[in-house]
Amino acid sequence: MSPEDIDEEYTKNSKLLHLTGITPALSDSCREATLKALSIASESRVTTSLDTDIRLKLWFRDEARETLLPIIRKANILLTEPADAKILIGEEEPRKIIDEMLSIGPDIVAVKLGEKRGDRIRWKGNCNEAWI
């Protein structure tokens, strides 16, 4: 995938652009395509979501952090898990992850804790957490 593969009109007219941390890890051109799609969506006020989904077999921790944090700052919705948050912001505790991530950009943050623990979600202006 390359930036040329991103259909600007299609992206502008979308209701939601969902990104994953896997795509920008695949290659430089995939990273550029991801950033182009995000830029178009953000400028067009398209809701954007990101699932951090860090795969350390695809890239180094520093590279993941340097690439994903700017995307997180622009995303409206963030899905992450404690292991990914540890790489990104040095935090594994769900409430602290939510507080920190809400402070840097997204309006909604969900921390995926797995089947046995349930997931936590919180959005800006809401001091309570929902378990899903």
C-alpha positions, 0 to 999 in steps of 0.5 A: 500500500502507498499514499497513492492508493488512498482515495481522497474523495472516498476518505473525505466522505466516510463516516469513520476511518478506522486505523490499526497499529499494524498497517504503519508497521508493515513498510514505509509506504504503508506508514505514509498511506496511513498518515495521508488517510488520517490527515484527509479524514482529520481535515474533513472532520471524519471520525477517526479511530485507532487500535494500537495493536502493536506487534513487536515482530514488525517494528521496534518499541521506539519506532512504534511510539514515534509513529503511533503517538501523533496518530493518537493525538489526532484520533477521536477514538482509541482502543489500546491494551496495557502492554501497548500503553506501556510502550507508548506512555510507560503506563499499564494501569487501566485508569492511568492509561485512560487519563493520560490518553484522554489528555493527549487527544482522543475523546473516547479511550477503551482499554482492552483487558481481555475476556476474563477482566472485561474492558474499560471505556471512558470519554471526555467529560465522563468521570465514570468508567463503563465495563464492556 
